[in-house]
């Protein structure tokens, strides 16, 4: 059984392994054990409500209970840019016109901004290759929607997701090659590592602050603006179904798109519902049974989420197996929050 729970101190080795396997462009999973240990520490304190809301970062671990192994992670950052300046490029249109000489041109430009500072962010989504089957990816992503729906007051009204931009199998980004690398000699993989290590502000300060006309960039770089890495397309499609849309902002290093939505407009948040349950000791989900819902126990510090089949959810009441009830760590008097897995 796959169970979502808060990440813990004992998960550091798994997180280090994910960082090594995530490749270039996943800046929230830096290949740096000390920083990952700090990320876990911050997450543990966040789930325990031991620090201010605007400094919280909630990291969820997906555990395969049959193997007692963590096979994936996802996260929500409550407030981006709280400790360092948060940069993005905004795509703008600039029109030059003169009636006297008959000129009217329209060009796109990139403006460096801090507009998204203070919003919440969905981030750090990574699933081990061996677990990329069935509905594991949906569970790992959608558990965050349940958490948002349950604890809405801990997050901003708007939430974003920075998508990994285009790079090749060697970790080379055409956008970086055409822009960032021209201002200082640094490979994209190294710049990406610096960002993941908390030096985004340092690198960004070396980037040009004045507007960039897109026609100055290479055709490959222009084509990459607002496009996602091939490995990120399933996550992008899932967010689009939830109501997220491209907001015209891109990452300053690989030009990956920033998707956004108001929390209240996220489909899973709107359609989540609170239901009662009963435990059927004789019930055991059949092998290969289709799963159609995600259910959480509505706790913050001891948050748990699992997959349920449609046959378990009927008329506002859920039937749980003993194993599912144990995995959810349900209190004697409690209920569940559920959302559809797909639309």
C-alpha positions, 0 to 999 in steps of 0.5 A: 500500500502507498501511504502519504505522510509528513517526511521525517528525519529517517528519510534523509537517505531517500531524499538524497537518492532522489536529489541524485536522480532528479537531474538538472532543473529540479532546484528544490531537490539540490544534491546537497545532504546538509541542505536536504537535512535542513529542509526535513527539519523545517518541514517537521517543525512546519507540520508541528506548527512550531514556527510562523506560518510564513516560514513553513514548508510542508514536505510529503513522503510517499511510503510503500508500506510493503517494502517500508521504503520511501518512493517519492516526495512532494511539497508545498512552500507557504511563502516564496521569497521570504528569506531571499529575493524571488525572481521571475521573468515576465513576458511583455509586449512592446509596441513601437508605432509612428503614423508619420513614417508608417511604422507599427511593430510589436515585439515581446520582451522579458522583464525581471520582476519580484511580482510573485514574492509572498505566494504559496508554491507547489514544489519538489514533486519527484517519484522514483522510477520503480514507482511510476505506475498505476496512480502513484503519481496522482496520489503524490500530487493530489495529496497536496490539494487535500492539505490545501483544502483542509488548512487553507488559512496557512497559505496565500490566496494564490498558489503557483507551480514553477515547471521544469524548463527545457534541457537536453539529456546532457543538462544543457538549457537552450535558454541559458546558453543564449542568455545567462551564459553570455553574462558569466561563464557558468554551465546551466547544471552548475547554475541550477545547483547554486540555485538549489543550494540557496544561492538563487539571489546571488546568481540572479544578481548577475543576470541583466536587470534591463528588459530583454528583446526576445529577437536577440535570443537564439531561435532555440531559446525563443522556442523554449520559453514557457515550455516544459521538460518532457518529464514534467509534461504529465505533472503539467497536464494534471495541474491544467485539469485542476484549473492552473494556467500559465500566467506569463511568468517564466523561470530566469534560468531555463524559462520554464512556465509558472502555472498559477491558480487561486486556491479556491479555484483549484478543482480538487479543493472545490470538490473535496468533501468531508465524509464519515467512515466505518471499518470493515474487518472482513473487507480487503481491496482486491488486487488490481482494483481501480482506485478513484479517490484520495482520502486524508485523515484531516490531521496536520502533524500526523497527516496521512493519505491513501487511495480508495476505490469507487466501491468504498465510497458510497452516499457520503460514507466510506468503508475502510479495510483494517489496513487502510484505517491503520495506515490513516492513523484515525482518531476514535472520533474523526472523519475523512476528507476525500477528492476524486483522483481523476476527472 
